[in-house]
Amino acid sequence: MIHGKRVVVVMPAYNAERTLERTYAEIPRDIVDEVVVVDDASKDNTVQVGRTLGVPTLVHRRNLGYGGNQKTCYAEALARGADIAVMVHPDYQYDPRLVPAMASLIALGVYDVVLGSRIIGKGALPGGMPRYKYVANRFLTAVENLLLGEKLSEYHTGYRAFSRRVLEGLPLEANSDDFVFDNQMLAQIAYFGFSIGEISCPTRYMAESSSIDFARSCKYGFGVLATGLRFRLARMRLARPRIFAREGFRLRVELAHERLVEERPAEAAKRV
């Protein structure tokens, strides 16, 4: 716990057998109450590695996509009593040692959401971020700040911490199951008036780290622009997109569990 708040780290995993153990080893367990891995039907030994480490490892029956994985992650965090949920990618791209800093800003009531930004400071390009991704990141972020009325340094980091109030209040089930889920979630956070803070986070682009290819990056970029435009139309009351509907589409634990392979009895017992 941190400042009396229960902290659960969720790790959306896909083919992360080479980096999962290293990432898990650096998560500060003095303040993190529980770590949960959700495996999106990996083709490698990610599940075996997670269970060997003794980490509760849930497995999707089929690959649902990055956004679909996060939906399960956050529903599981709520089911396990999280006051604060921190998403840590198991590919070792982001530094897990920053979890206490991110969680404390939420626990103290400073922000509702905290992002680990690769852009604050000078760590993105030296850390190995491809130049075309850096340029696209800066362009899309500038456009989104204009459309959403925010002043974030980046919208595309995968290192995020959320209060329980945020996860319970957003219509996350209405979002895409693909990579644009990340961006839709931030647009929802801005739309419903939650506060967002950022801290500087160094990044590591390694051969073992996951990264989407150029074609999927382009698809993601167009999805980001579409999300920003839908936000602006919703604010102008010219459209009523499902992702900005106040009622319905909340995360449901039972729905998340329908996506999973049957758990081992030991794992199910931890939930009682």
N, C-alpha and C positions, 0 to 999 in steps of 0.2 A: 504493500500500500504506500501511497504518498499523500501526505496531508489528510489522512483518513479516507482516501478514495481508493477503491479496488481497481487495479490496472491489469488488463488482459491484452497480451500481444497476440495478434493474429497474423499468420503467415500464409498468404495465398501461393501455393506451390504448383509448379509444372516443370517436370524434368530438372529438378534441383538437387539431385543426389550428390553432385560434386561440391556444392557450396552450402548445403543446409546445415551440416554440423558446424562449420566455421562460423556461420551467422548466428546460430543458436548459442554458441559458446560465448559470444560477446554481448548477449542480452543481459543487462544488470538485474540479477534475480533478487537483489535486496529490496527492490521496490516493485518488481513485476510479480504479481500474484500467480499468474498462470500464462502459459504459452500454448497456443493451439495451431496446428498445421491443418490446412484444408487442401488436399491434393486433387487437382483437376484431371483425374484419369491419366496420370503420367505414364510414359512408355519406358521409363527407367526404374531405378530402385529407390525413388524418393520415399515411398511409403515405408519400405523396410528400414531406411536410414532413420526416419522420424520415430518409428516404433522402437528401434534399437536404442535411441537416445532417451526413450521413456516419455516422449512428448505425445499427448493425445493427438492422433492423426486421423482425420476424417477423410473419406474418399468418395468422390463423385462417381456415380454409376457410369457416366459418360462425360466427355469433355464439354463443359458448358461455356467456356470462354473466360477471359480475365474478369469481366464484370459479373458474370454469374458466380464465379469463385468468391468475389468480394461480398456478394449478397449472403452467401452461406457463412462467410467469416463473421460478418457483423451480427447476423442473427444468432450465431453461436456465442459470440461475446456477450450479447444481451442475456442469453439463456444462462450463462455462467456468472451472471451478476456483475458484469463490468460497469463501473462508473466512468471509466476511461478506456477506450479501445485504441490501440496503436497498431497500425499496419506496418509490418516490417517485411520487405521482400526477402525471401530466402536465398537470393542469388548473390548476396554480399556486395551489392552495388551501393547500398547506403549504410552508414555507420550505426550499428545498433546501440552503441554507447550513448547516443543522444536521446534515447527513450526517456530518461529521467527529466531532462530539460524540457522536452515537449509535453510530457504528462504533467509536470508541475505547473506550467502556465495555465493548463485547464483546471487542475485541482484547486488552484488559488483563485479561480474565477476571472482570470485576466482575459482569456479567450475561450470561445466554444470549440474552435478548431485550430490546430497548429500544423503547419506544413514545414517539412525540411527542404529548404530551397537550395538547389545546386547553383543558382545564379548569383545569390548574394556572396560577395567575395570573388575569388578568381579561380575556383576549383573545377569548373565544368570542363573547359578545354584541356587543362593539364591533367585532369582525371581521366581523359580519354574519350569524352563525348565527341562523336563525329561532328565535323564542322557544319554539315548540312542540317543536322538535328539542332545544333546550337542556334543557327540562323533562323530556322523554322520556329524554334521555341521563343525566340525574342519577338519575331513578327506576330505569332499567334497570341502571345501574352499581351502585346501592345493593343491588338484589336479587341481582345477580350476585356481588358481594362476599360476601354472606351465603351463597349457595349454593356458591360455589367456595372460600370460605375465604381470599380474597385481600384486598388493601387498595389497589386501583388507583383512580386518579382518574377514568379513563374506559376503557371497553372498545371504543369505537366509532371511534377514530381510524384513518385510513388510512395513517398514517406509521409505518412499522415497520422494525426492523432485526433480523436473525436470524443466529445462528451456523450454520455448516455442520452442526454436530452436531444442532441442532434440526431443520433441514430434512430431514436424513437419518433422523431418529428418529421423526418423526410420521407417522401414517397419513393423509396429506393427501388421497389419492385417494378416501377414504371420505366426504369432506366434500361439502357442497352445491356446485353450480356458481353459485349465486345469492349475494346480498349477505351472507347469514348465514354464509358461509364464514369471514369475518373472525372472527366470534364463536366459531365452532366451533374455529378454530385456537387461539385464546387458551384455550379450555376444555381442549383437548388439552395445551397447554403446561403449564397448571396441573396437570392430571391426571398427567402423566408426570414432574412434579417439576422442571421447568426454572425458572430464576430470571428474573424480569421486573423491569426498571427503567423509569423514566419521566423525560423531560425536558420542560420547558415549551416549547410551540410555538405561536406566533401563527398565526391562521388568516385566510384571506381568502375571503369568499363574494362572488363577482362574477357578473355575467351570463354570463360565459364558463365559469365553473366548473361541473363536473358535480354534480348533486344529485338524489337520488331523490325522487319526488313523495310526497304524503301517503299514498296508498293503499299504495305499496310500502314506505313507512316503517312503516306498521302491520303489514304482513306480516313485515317484518324484526323488529319488536318482539316479535311472537308467536314467531318463530323463536328469538330470543334467550332468551326465557323457557323454551321447550322444551329448548334446549341446556343451560341451567342445571339444569333438573329431571333431565335424562338424566345429567348429571354426578353429581348427588347420588345418584341411584339406582345408578349404577355404583359409586360409592364405598361405598355401603351393601351392595353385592353383591346387589342385588335385580333387576338387569338387566345385560345385556352389549351395549350399543350398539356398532355397527360402528365409530363414530368413535373409540372408546376401546380398540379391539383392538390389542394390542401387536404382533402379527405381521400381515404383509400390508398391502396398500393403500399401499405406499410409492410415492413419486414415481418414475416410470420415464421416462428421457429419450426412449427410443424411442416410448413412448406419447404423450408430448408432441409429438413430431415428426409423428406421424400426424394431429394436429389442424391442422397448418400447411399453407398453400399452399407449393408448391415454392420453395425459396430461390434467390436469384440466386447464381451461382457465386462471386462475390466474397465474399458473406456466408458461404457454406459453407466457403470457404477459411480464414476467420478461426477456424474451430472446430478445424482440424487442428493 
